[in-house]
Amino acid sequence: MRIIRRIGASPRERGSTSGANCPDIFELADGSFAVIGTDVTDELDRELPIDASRAEYERIVAISRETLVRAKAEIPDA
């Protein structure tokens, strides 16, 4: 598994200078994506819609709206 590029603006470009708030999105060599965000699994697990589930090894991660909006233009359509 290898990161090939960041998707969207860097945390510094979004105003994070302390490193304390650094959500990020990366494209991986296999075409999937990795996300750095806040683990909200405990808060949202029971809120998942009935047709959604997660494996024990999966976590629910929140990223800021700004992080995703600024990445939108760089997310491929296919």
GUTI-956191 format. One record per atom (N, C-alpha, C): residue in one letter; x, y, z. Coordinates in Angstrom, 1 decimal. Layout:
<recs>
a X Y Z .
...
</recs>
This chain:
<recs>
m 0.9 -1.2 0.0 .
m 0.0 0.0 0.0 .
m 0.9 1.2 0.0 .
r 0.6 2.2 -0.9 .
r 1.4 3.4 -1.0 .
r 0.6 4.6 -1.4 .
i 0.8 5.7 -0.8 .
i 0.2 7.0 -1.1 .
i 0.8 7.5 -2.4 .
i 0.0 7.9 -3.3 .
i 0.5 8.5 -4.5 .
i 0.3 10.0 -4.6 .
r -0.7 10.5 -4.0 .
r -0.9 11.9 -4.0 .
r -2.0 12.4 -2.9 .
r -1.9 13.6 -2.6 .
r -2.9 14.2 -1.7 .
r -4.1 14.7 -2.6 .
i -5.3 14.6 -2.1 .
i -6.4 15.0 -2.8 .
i -6.9 16.3 -2.1 .
g -6.9 17.4 -2.8 .
g -7.3 18.7 -2.2 .
g -6.2 19.5 -1.6 .
a -6.6 20.5 -0.8 .
a -5.6 21.4 -0.2 .
a -5.0 20.7 1.0 .
s -3.7 21.1 1.3 .
s -3.0 20.6 2.4 .
s -3.6 21.2 3.7 .
p -3.4 20.6 4.9 .
p -3.9 21.2 6.1 .
p -3.3 22.7 6.3 .
r -2.1 22.9 5.9 .
r -1.5 24.2 6.0 .
r -2.3 25.2 5.1 .
e -2.6 24.8 3.9 .
e -3.4 25.6 3.0 .
e -4.8 25.9 3.5 .
r -5.3 25.0 4.4 .
r -6.6 25.2 5.0 .
r -6.5 26.0 6.3 .
g -5.3 26.4 6.7 .
g -5.1 27.2 7.9 .
g -4.7 26.5 9.1 .
s -4.3 25.2 9.1 .
s -3.8 24.5 10.2 .
s -2.3 24.8 10.3 .
t -1.9 25.5 11.4 .
t -0.5 25.7 11.6 .
t 0.1 25.0 12.8 .
s -0.8 24.4 13.6 .
s -0.3 23.7 14.8 .
s -0.2 22.2 14.6 .
g -0.8 21.7 13.6 .
g -0.8 20.2 13.4 .
g -1.9 19.5 14.2 .
a -2.7 20.3 14.9 .
a -3.7 19.7 15.8 .
a -5.0 19.4 15.1 .
n -5.2 20.0 13.9 .
n -6.4 19.8 13.2 .
n -6.1 19.5 11.8 .
c -5.8 18.3 11.4 .
c -5.2 18.1 10.1 .
c -6.0 17.0 9.3 .
p -7.3 17.1 9.1 .
p -7.9 16.1 8.2 .
p -7.3 16.1 6.9 .
d -7.2 15.0 6.2 .
d -6.6 14.9 4.9 .
d -7.1 13.7 4.1 .
i -7.0 13.8 2.8 .
i -7.4 12.7 1.9 .
i -6.3 12.4 1.0 .
f -6.0 11.1 0.8 .
f -5.0 10.7 -0.1 .
f -5.5 9.6 -1.1 .
e -4.9 9.6 -2.3 .
e -5.2 8.6 -3.3 .
e -4.1 7.6 -3.1 .
l -4.5 6.3 -3.1 .
l -3.5 5.2 -3.0 .
l -3.2 4.6 -4.3 .
a -2.0 3.9 -4.4 .
a -1.6 3.3 -5.6 .
a -2.6 2.4 -6.3 .
d -3.4 1.7 -5.5 .
d -4.4 0.8 -6.0 .
d -5.7 1.5 -6.4 .
g -5.7 2.8 -6.3 .
g -6.9 3.6 -6.7 .
g -7.9 3.8 -5.6 .
s -7.7 3.3 -4.5 .
s -8.6 3.6 -3.3 .
s -8.1 4.8 -2.6 .
f -8.8 5.3 -1.6 .
f -8.5 6.5 -0.9 .
f -8.3 6.2 0.6 .
a -7.4 7.0 1.2 .
a -7.2 6.9 2.7 .
a -7.6 8.3 3.2 .
v -8.2 8.3 4.4 .
v -8.6 9.6 5.0 .
v -8.0 9.7 6.4 .
i -7.5 10.8 6.8 .
i -7.1 11.2 8.1 .
i -8.3 12.0 8.7 .
g -8.9 11.6 9.7 .
g -10.0 12.3 10.3 .
g -10.2 12.0 11.8 .
t -11.3 12.4 12.3 .
t -11.6 12.1 13.7 .
t -12.4 10.9 13.8 .
d -12.0 9.9 14.7 .
d -12.7 8.7 14.8 .
d -14.0 9.0 15.6 .
v -15.1 8.8 14.9 .
v -16.4 9.0 15.5 .
v -17.3 7.8 15.6 .
t -16.6 6.6 15.5 .
t -17.3 5.3 15.5 .
t -18.2 5.2 16.7 .
d -17.7 5.4 17.8 .
d -18.6 5.3 19.0 .
d -19.8 6.1 19.0 .
e -19.7 7.3 18.5 .
e -20.8 8.3 18.4 .
e -21.8 7.9 17.3 .
l -21.4 7.4 16.2 .
l -22.2 7.2 15.0 .
l -22.6 5.8 14.7 .
d -21.9 4.8 15.3 .
d -22.2 3.4 14.9 .
d -23.7 3.1 15.0 .
r -24.3 3.5 16.0 .
r -25.8 3.1 16.2 .
r -26.7 4.0 15.3 .
e -26.1 5.1 14.7 .
e -26.9 6.0 13.8 .
e -26.8 5.5 12.4 .
l -26.0 4.5 12.1 .
l -26.0 4.1 10.7 .
l -27.3 3.6 10.2 .
p -27.6 3.9 8.9 .
p -28.9 3.4 8.3 .
p -29.0 1.9 8.4 .
i -30.1 1.4 8.3 .
i -30.3 -0.1 8.4 .
i -29.6 -0.8 7.3 .
d -29.4 -0.2 6.2 .
d -28.7 -0.9 5.1 .
d -27.2 -0.6 5.0 .
a -26.7 -0.1 6.1 .
a -25.2 0.2 6.2 .
a -24.7 -0.6 7.4 .
s -23.4 -1.0 7.2 .
s -22.8 -1.7 8.3 .
s -21.3 -1.5 8.1 .
r -20.5 -1.9 9.1 .
r -19.1 -1.8 9.1 .
r -18.5 -3.1 9.7 .
a -17.4 -3.5 9.2 .
a -16.6 -4.6 9.8 .
a -16.0 -4.2 11.1 .
e -15.6 -5.1 11.9 .
e -15.0 -4.8 13.2 .
e -13.7 -4.0 13.0 .
y -13.0 -4.2 11.9 .
y -11.7 -3.5 11.7 .
y -11.9 -2.2 11.0 .
e -13.2 -1.8 10.7 .
e -13.5 -0.5 10.0 .
e -13.9 0.5 11.1 .
r -13.6 1.8 10.8 .
r -13.9 2.9 11.7 .
r -14.7 3.9 10.9 .
i -15.6 4.6 11.6 .
i -16.3 5.8 11.0 .
i -15.4 7.0 11.3 .
v -15.0 7.7 10.3 .
v -14.1 8.9 10.4 .
v -14.8 10.1 9.8 .
a -14.7 11.2 10.6 .
a -15.3 12.5 10.2 .
a -14.2 13.4 9.7 .
i -14.4 14.1 8.6 .
i -13.5 15.1 8.1 .
i -14.3 16.4 8.0 .
s -13.6 17.5 8.0 .
s -14.4 18.8 7.9 .
s -15.0 18.9 6.5 .
r -16.0 19.7 6.4 .
r -16.7 20.0 5.1 .
r -15.7 20.6 4.2 .
e -14.9 21.6 4.7 .
e -13.9 22.3 3.9 .
e -12.9 21.3 3.3 .
t -12.5 20.3 4.0 .
t -11.5 19.3 3.5 .
t -12.1 18.6 2.3 .
l -13.3 18.2 2.4 .
l -14.0 17.5 1.2 .
l -14.3 18.4 0.1 .
v -14.8 19.6 0.4 .
v -15.2 20.5 -0.7 .
v -14.0 20.9 -1.5 .
r -12.9 21.2 -0.8 .
r -11.7 21.6 -1.5 .
r -11.0 20.5 -2.2 .
a -11.3 19.2 -1.9 .
a -10.8 18.1 -2.6 .
a -11.7 17.7 -3.8 .
k -12.9 18.1 -3.8 .
k -13.9 17.7 -4.8 .
k -13.4 17.8 -6.3 .
a -12.8 18.9 -6.6 .
a -12.3 19.1 -8.0 .
a -11.2 18.0 -8.4 .
e -10.5 17.4 -7.4 .
e -9.5 16.5 -7.7 .
e -9.9 15.0 -7.6 .
i -11.1 14.8 -7.2 .
i -11.6 13.4 -7.1 .
i -12.0 13.0 -8.5 .
p -11.4 11.9 -9.0 .
p -11.8 11.4 -10.4 .
p -13.2 11.0 -10.5 .
d -13.8 11.1 -11.6 .
d -15.2 10.7 -11.9 .
d -15.3 9.1 -12.0 .
a -14.2 8.6 -12.4 .
a -14.2 7.1 -12.6 .
a -12.9 6.5 -12.2 .
</recs>
